[in-house]
Amino acid sequence: MDRRGQKDTNRVAHDAQEAYGKEKRTFTGDFKLKVTSEALAGEKTIQVIAAENDISASLVVLFQEKILERE
């Protein structure tokens, strides 16, 4: 809490980073498109694509959903 009794959001973000040991990453549109294209091709499983790109399988699915939403 800060001196006004409000939650210090910078400290919360810092605590989360310490707890998980990783900084929040951002991904380019090209990267998302590449991952989505691989997933839609169906030659590899979502888990394999995720492992090859050092992301979670849920992110692969999320990228897919977001790109397919735009069509």
C-alpha positions as CSV (number, residue, x, y, z in Angstrom):
1,M,0.0,0.0,0.0
2,D,1.2,3.5,-0.7
3,R,0.9,6.4,1.8
4,R,-2.7,7.0,0.7
5,G,-3.7,3.5,1.5
6,Q,-4.0,2.5,-2.1
7,K,-2.5,-0.6,-3.6
8,D,0.9,0.1,-5.3
9,T,0.3,-1.4,-8.8
10,N,4.0,-1.1,-9.7
11,R,4.9,-3.3,-6.7
12,V,2.2,-5.8,-7.6
13,A,3.6,-6.1,-11.2
14,H,7.1,-6.4,-9.8
15,D,6.0,-9.1,-7.3
16,A,4.4,-11.1,-10.2
17,Q,7.6,-10.9,-12.2
18,E,9.7,-12.1,-9.3
19,A,7.2,-15.0,-8.6
20,Y,7.3,-16.3,-12.2
21,G,10.8,-15.4,-13.0
22,K,9.9,-14.0,-16.5
23,E,9.1,-10.6,-17.8
24,K,6.0,-10.1,-19.8
25,R,6.7,-10.7,-23.5
26,T,5.1,-9.1,-26.5
27,F,4.7,-10.8,-29.8
28,T,4.7,-9.3,-33.3
29,G,1.9,-9.8,-35.7
30,D,4.3,-11.7,-38.0
31,F,5.1,-14.1,-35.2
32,K,1.4,-14.6,-34.4
33,L,0.6,-15.2,-38.1
34,K,3.5,-17.7,-38.4
35,V,2.3,-19.7,-35.4
36,T,-1.3,-19.6,-36.5
37,S,-0.3,-20.7,-40.0
38,E,1.5,-23.7,-38.6
39,A,-1.4,-24.6,-36.4
40,L,-3.9,-24.3,-39.3
41,A,-1.7,-26.4,-41.6
42,G,-2.3,-29.3,-39.2
43,E,1.1,-30.9,-39.8
44,K,2.1,-30.4,-36.1
45,T,0.1,-30.6,-32.9
46,I,-0.5,-27.4,-30.9
47,Q,1.8,-28.7,-28.2
48,V,4.7,-29.2,-30.6
49,I,4.2,-25.7,-32.2
50,A,4.1,-24.2,-28.7
51,A,7.3,-26.0,-27.6
52,E,9.2,-25.0,-30.8
53,N,8.3,-21.4,-30.2
54,D,8.8,-21.3,-26.5
55,I,5.1,-20.3,-25.7
56,S,2.2,-22.0,-24.1
57,A,-0.3,-24.1,-26.0
58,S,-3.0,-21.7,-24.8
59,L,-1.2,-18.8,-26.6
60,V,-1.2,-20.8,-29.9
61,V,-5.0,-21.2,-29.6
62,L,-5.5,-17.6,-28.6
63,F,-3.5,-16.4,-31.6
64,Q,-5.6,-18.6,-33.8
65,E,-8.8,-17.3,-32.4
66,K,-7.8,-13.7,-32.7
67,I,-6.7,-14.0,-36.3
68,L,-9.7,-16.0,-37.3
69,E,-12.0,-13.4,-35.7
70,R,-10.7,-10.8,-38.1
71,E,-11.9,-12.7,-41.2
